[in-house]
């Protein structure tokens, strides 16, 4: 997903996110999938690099939680380029044999 965010690869992002997917930014703002994809495409959200520090996945049948810690270099909402230490707490579901992101909540660590 991060590679697709960096590449602004909207078709890949669309395919790994459920229709009802929501991203919760570290500010607490809840952003629906279509708005998130639009802001990546139009340059409101710009991702340059990601270095993963930790990844933990718990699977329970057709649902999973993923906790990842990464250093994300980005420029968002008109601000300057900066590296954030972000923890993503994500929920995924398995539909038709494919894992899809349903919700991802960002916080700093």
N, C-alpha and C positions, 0 to 999 in steps of 0.2 A: 504494500500500500504506500509506504514512504517513497519508493522508487517512482511510482505513478504520480504521487504528489509533486515530486521534484520535476519530473518530465512533463507535468501538466497533461497527463494521459487520461483524459476524461472517460473514454470507453472502458479502460481497465478499472478505474475507480468506481464507475457505475456498476460494473459487473461483480465487484467484491462487496458492495454495500447493498443491504436490503432496501426495498422501496421506502420503508418506514424509518430508515436509519436517521439517527440524530447524533451530532457531535456537540459536546459540551466543552466550551473553551475554558481556559484557566480563569477567565473573568466570571464564569458562571453562565455566560450567554449560551442558550440552546439553539443550535442551528440545524435545520432540516437538511437532508441530503441534497436536494436540488439547489438550495441557496449556497451550500458549501461548494458544490461543483461549479456553480456559476462564478463564485468569487475566486476560485483557483484559476478558471479559464480567463477571467477578465483582468487578472493581475492584482486583485485586492489582497489575495493570499499568495505569497511567493516563498517556496521552500527551495533551499539550495543544497543542503547536505544533512545527513543524519548518521550519528554514531551510536549504536546500541550498547548499553551498559548491562542490562539484565532483561530477561524474558522468562515469564512463568505462565504456564497454561494449565488449566483444570478443565477436564472434559467430563460431562455427565450426560450420557445419552446423546441427544440431538442439541444440546446447548453446551456452551463453553465460556469460560472467562479467561481473559488474557490480561496480564499485567506486564507492561514493558516500561523500562526506563531508558531514555535516549537523550542525547544532546542534539537538539534540532536547531540548525542555522536557518533563519527565515527573516523575511521582512513582511509585516502584515499591517493592514489598515493604515497605510501611509507612513508607518514608522520606519526607522532605520533598520538595517540588517543587524541581527543580534543572535547569539546562541543561548537557547534556553535549555535547562535541564528539566525535561518533561516526563512525568509519569502518566501513562495512559492506562486506564482501567476500562477494558472493553468487554462487551457481551457479544457473543456470536451465536447463531443458530444454524442448524443444518437443514437445508431445504433441497429436495430433489438431488441428494447426494453431494451438495456443495455447501461449504461454510460461507456464511454471509455476516458481515458486521451489522449489528443492530444499534448499538450505542457505544460511544467512546467518550470518556470523561478525562480531560486533561487537568493536571495539577503540576506544580513544581516540586522538585525534591532537592 
